[in-house]
Amino acid sequence: MAEPTEELWIASLGQVRYDEAVTMQERIRAARQAGAVPDVLLFLEHPPVLTKGRRTEPSDLPMGEDWYRTQGVEVCESDRGGSVTYHGPGQLIGYPIMSVHDVPLYVHTMESAIIAALGDQGTVAEVREGLTGVWVGERKIGSIGVHVSRGVTTHGFAVNVDGDLQPFGWIVPCGIENLQVTSVYKETGRSGAMPDFRDRMATRFAEAFGRRPRAISEAVLSDGEKHSVPA
């Protein structure tokens, strides 16, 4: 089999506020649309935040938004698909900024990459018919929500690795009543799995999309963004 020729730039950014990550994605999307950068995958974690997708109903946040803020959890609007979900430390966020032509296939390929990476960690996961995301039995471990503008994606996926799952119980996650959630730690008992899982996710994601992974710094990303802006 021939080696992939198209690069996938992968940047690991640590913990980033949700609003800052959205702004960053929008800048990179403009650069991708201009052809100044190849496909990009951002890996990061968020401080505690609830993000409200386009299908979120008020009843999905039964405590009221102010209550969540008193618990130290931000509440943010999002233009991604899906309903409300929780992000926090210990959850791997992947934001691919990619050129796509078939959105259902794109989502399915992401699901396959997540399942493969979890399998590498000893967690048997699967998709469930009629539902987006990745599951371990009846328990959800990975969520997906995307937005596509002029053929380029933003937002992406979140996989629970070793974070606190309690905040999921404060909402109706993904718009599904009584949804059970799980994590790599809960399934395997392995703590400190984030670095290894992030590496496996990078490998499996690039493999699933037929890209050649290239780890880059924020400086390289910023340079690509600058080249997308007319002088």
C-alpha positions as CSV (number, residue, x, y, z in Angstrom):
1,M,0.0,0.0,0.0
2,A,1.4,3.4,-0.9
3,E,2.2,5.8,1.8
4,P,-0.2,8.8,2.3
5,T,1.1,11.9,0.6
6,E,-1.2,14.5,2.2
7,E,-0.2,15.8,5.6
8,L,-2.3,16.1,8.7
9,W,-0.8,18.7,11.0
10,I,-1.4,17.8,14.6
11,A,-0.9,20.3,17.4
12,S,-1.3,19.4,21.1
13,L,-2.2,22.6,23.0
14,G,-2.8,21.6,26.6
15,Q,-5.7,23.2,28.4
16,V,-7.5,25.9,26.5
17,R,-10.7,27.9,27.3
18,Y,-13.6,27.0,25.1
19,D,-14.1,30.5,23.7
20,E,-10.4,30.7,22.9
21,A,-10.5,27.4,21.1
22,V,-13.5,28.5,19.0
23,T,-11.6,31.6,17.9
24,M,-8.5,29.5,17.1
25,Q,-10.6,27.1,15.0
26,E,-12.2,29.9,13.0
27,R,-8.7,31.4,12.2
28,I,-7.4,28.0,11.1
29,R,-10.6,27.3,9.1
30,A,-10.0,30.5,7.1
31,A,-6.4,29.4,6.5
32,R,-7.6,26.0,5.4
33,Q,-10.2,27.5,3.0
34,A,-7.5,29.7,1.6
35,G,-5.2,26.7,1.0
36,A,-2.5,28.1,3.3
37,V,-2.4,25.0,5.6
38,P,-3.3,21.3,5.1
39,D,-5.8,19.5,7.2
40,V,-5.2,20.2,10.9
41,L,-6.1,18.3,14.1
42,L,-6.0,20.2,17.4
43,F,-5.7,18.2,20.6
44,L,-6.6,19.9,23.9
45,E,-8.6,19.8,27.1
46,H,-11.1,22.4,28.4
47,P,-11.6,23.8,31.8
48,P,-15.1,22.7,33.0
49,V,-17.7,23.9,30.5
50,L,-21.1,23.0,29.1
51,T,-21.4,23.6,25.4
52,K,-24.9,23.9,23.9
53,G,-25.2,22.5,20.4
54,R,-27.9,23.6,17.9
55,R,-30.4,21.1,19.2
56,T,-30.2,22.0,22.9
57,E,-33.5,22.5,24.7
58,P,-33.8,24.4,28.0
59,S,-34.9,21.2,29.7
60,D,-31.4,19.7,28.9
61,L,-30.0,22.0,31.6
62,P,-32.5,21.3,34.4
63,M,-30.7,23.2,37.1
64,G,-30.7,26.5,35.2
65,E,-27.5,28.1,33.7
66,D,-26.7,30.2,36.7
67,W,-26.6,27.1,39.0
68,Y,-23.9,25.5,36.8
69,R,-21.8,28.7,36.9
70,T,-22.0,28.6,40.7
71,Q,-20.4,25.1,40.5
72,G,-17.5,26.5,38.5
73,V,-18.8,25.3,35.1
74,E,-19.1,27.7,32.2
75,V,-22.0,27.6,29.9
76,C,-21.3,28.4,26.2
77,E,-23.3,28.5,23.0
78,S,-21.9,26.5,20.1
79,D,-22.7,26.2,16.4
80,R,-21.9,22.5,16.3
81,G,-24.6,19.9,15.8
82,G,-26.1,18.0,18.7
83,S,-27.3,18.9,22.1
84,V,-25.6,19.9,25.3
85,T,-22.5,18.1,26.6
86,Y,-19.8,18.6,29.3
87,H,-16.1,19.1,28.7
88,G,-13.5,19.2,31.4
89,P,-10.0,18.2,32.4
90,G,-9.2,14.5,31.7
91,Q,-11.3,14.5,28.5
92,L,-9.4,14.5,25.2
93,I,-10.9,17.0,22.8
94,G,-10.1,16.7,19.1
95,Y,-10.9,19.6,16.8
96,P,-10.2,18.6,13.1
97,I,-10.2,21.5,10.7
98,M,-10.4,19.5,7.5
99,S,-11.7,19.8,3.9
100,V,-14.6,17.3,3.6
101,H,-17.1,16.4,0.9
102,D,-19.2,13.8,2.6
103,V,-20.2,14.7,6.1
104,P,-21.9,11.4,7.2
105,L,-18.8,9.5,6.0
106,Y,-16.5,12.0,7.8
107,V,-18.4,11.4,11.1
108,H,-18.4,7.6,10.6
109,T,-14.6,7.7,9.9
110,M,-14.1,9.7,13.1
111,E,-16.1,7.1,15.1
112,S,-14.0,4.3,13.6
113,A,-10.7,6.1,14.5
114,I,-11.9,6.5,18.1
115,I,-13.0,2.9,18.4
116,A,-9.6,1.8,17.1
117,A,-7.7,4.0,19.6
118,L,-9.8,2.8,22.4
119,G,-9.2,-0.8,21.3
120,D,-5.4,-0.1,21.5
121,Q,-6.1,0.8,25.2
122,G,-8.0,-2.4,25.8
123,T,-11.5,-0.9,25.7
124,V,-13.9,-2.5,23.3
125,A,-16.2,0.2,21.9
126,E,-18.7,0.4,19.2
127,V,-21.3,2.6,17.4
128,R,-25.0,2.3,18.1
129,E,-27.5,2.4,15.3
130,G,-29.3,5.7,15.0
131,L,-27.0,7.5,17.5
132,T,-23.8,9.5,16.9
133,G,-20.8,8.8,19.0
134,V,-18.9,5.9,20.5
135,W,-20.2,3.5,23.2
136,V,-19.0,0.8,25.6
137,G,-22.1,-1.3,25.9
138,E,-24.8,1.0,27.1
139,R,-22.4,3.6,28.3
140,K,-21.2,6.5,26.1
141,I,-17.5,7.2,26.1
142,G,-17.0,9.5,23.0
143,S,-19.1,12.3,21.6
144,I,-19.1,13.9,18.2
145,G,-20.5,17.3,17.0
146,V,-19.4,19.1,13.9
147,H,-19.9,22.3,11.9
148,V,-19.1,22.6,8.2
149,S,-18.5,26.0,6.5
150,R,-17.5,26.2,2.8
151,G,-16.4,22.6,2.9
152,V,-14.2,22.9,6.0
153,T,-15.0,21.4,9.4
154,T,-14.7,22.8,12.9
155,H,-15.5,21.2,16.3
156,G,-15.1,17.4,16.4
157,F,-14.9,14.8,19.1
158,A,-14.5,14.3,22.8
159,V,-13.4,11.1,24.5
160,N,-13.6,10.6,28.3
161,V,-10.1,9.4,29.4
162,D,-9.7,10.0,33.2
163,G,-11.7,13.0,34.2
164,D,-14.6,13.6,36.6
165,L,-17.9,12.2,35.1
166,Q,-20.2,13.7,37.8
167,P,-21.1,16.8,35.8
168,F,-22.7,14.7,33.1
169,G,-25.3,13.7,35.7
170,W,-26.3,17.4,36.1
171,I,-27.6,17.7,32.6
172,V,-29.4,15.7,29.9
173,P,-26.2,14.9,27.9
174,C,-26.6,14.7,24.1
175,G,-30.3,15.2,24.7
176,I,-30.6,11.5,25.9
177,E,-32.5,11.0,29.2
178,N,-30.7,8.8,31.8
179,L,-27.6,8.5,29.6
180,Q,-24.8,6.6,31.3
181,V,-21.3,7.8,30.5
182,T,-17.9,6.1,31.1
183,S,-14.2,6.7,30.6
184,V,-11.0,4.9,29.8
185,Y,-10.2,5.0,33.5
186,K,-13.6,3.6,34.5
187,E,-13.3,0.7,32.0
188,T,-9.7,-0.2,32.5
189,G,-8.6,1.2,35.9
190,R,-5.6,2.9,34.3
191,S,-4.9,6.3,35.6
192,G,-2.6,8.8,33.7
193,A,-3.6,7.4,30.4
194,M,-4.0,10.7,28.6
195,P,-0.6,11.1,26.9
196,D,-0.6,7.5,25.6
197,F,-4.2,7.7,24.4
198,R,-3.6,11.1,22.7
199,D,-0.7,9.5,20.8
200,R,-2.8,6.5,19.8
201,M,-5.7,8.8,18.8
202,A,-3.3,10.8,16.5
203,T,-2.1,7.6,14.8
204,R,-5.5,6.1,14.4
205,F,-7.1,9.3,13.1
206,A,-4.4,9.9,10.5
207,E,-4.6,6.3,9.5
208,A,-8.4,6.4,9.1
209,F,-8.3,9.4,6.9
210,G,-5.3,8.4,4.9
211,R,-3.1,11.2,6.0
212,R,0.5,11.4,7.0
213,P,0.7,12.8,10.5
214,R,3.1,15.7,11.3
215,A,3.3,17.0,14.9
216,I,3.6,20.8,14.8
217,S,3.9,23.7,17.2
218,E,1.5,26.6,17.7
219,A,4.2,28.8,16.0
220,V,3.9,26.8,12.8
221,L,0.1,27.0,13.0
222,S,0.3,30.8,13.5
223,D,2.6,31.1,10.5
224,G,0.2,29.2,8.3
225,E,-2.7,31.4,9.4
226,K,-0.7,34.6,8.6
227,H,-0.2,33.4,5.0
228,S,-4.0,33.1,4.6
229,V,-4.5,36.8,5.1
230,P,-4.0,39.1,2.1
231,A,-1.1,41.5,2.4
